[in-house]
Amino acid sequence: MDNRASWTLLTAGYVTDGVASTVVLVVEGDVVAVVDPGMVRDRSLIVDPLHAAGYGVSDVTDVVLSHHHPDHTLNIALFASARVHDFQAVYRNDQWTRRPADGVLLSPSVRFLHVPGHTPQDMATVVATRDGVAVCTHAWWSEAGPAEDPYAPDRDQLRTARERVLAVADVVIPGHGAPFVPTADTAR
């Protein structure tokens, strides 16, 4: 990887009295991608930080979904001209192009990993930057875990997904929390 991509946290997600997904902007060259534009208290929590980073909704070329739960997909329509990527295909307008996501390059420094765990369809976005590798993933909801994901259908599969992410991540950007640097205490 060229290590030229960058990422910006647009919204740190949470699961408290409401639920919001962590939304991330990833940029490299002509690729302007938003990862998991799901539920947030107000759409301005996606759009305003996107504008602050220098981009409008029409500048977004790609939307990446970690999985298909509504809390991660609700605001896809904000980006009407973008391609949408998931674990099995790329979608745009009326075209559905099947392809397994594992190893697909979105740009020279951004790739996808199929990491089933939270759901069988989970996908991680690996972003190699000059400062290290960040991974957007729902293998963790937040830095605290949970150690046992109550929605994961297969505990061993989740553990394998987490190990695969930890093998490459300097920073983990979880599904519902602030980015964190993994340690020996990070839930596996």
Salt bridges, closest charged atoms under 4 A:
ASP2 OD2 - ARG4 NH2 2.86
GLU28 OE2 - ARG4 NH2 3.67
ASP36 OD2 - HIS72 ND1 3.03
ASP62 OD2 - ARG83 NE 2.72
ASP62 OD2 - HIS85 NE2 2.66
ASP71 OD2 - HIS72 NE2 3.43
ASP71 OD2 - HIS176 NE2 3.07
ASP86 OD2 - HIS68 NE2 2.67
ASP102 OD1 - ARG164 NH2 2.88
GLU148 OE1 - ARG155 NE 3.00
ASP149 OD2 - HIS118 ND1 2.60
ASP156 OD1 - ARG159 NH2 2.91
GLU163 OE2 - ARG188 NE 3.33
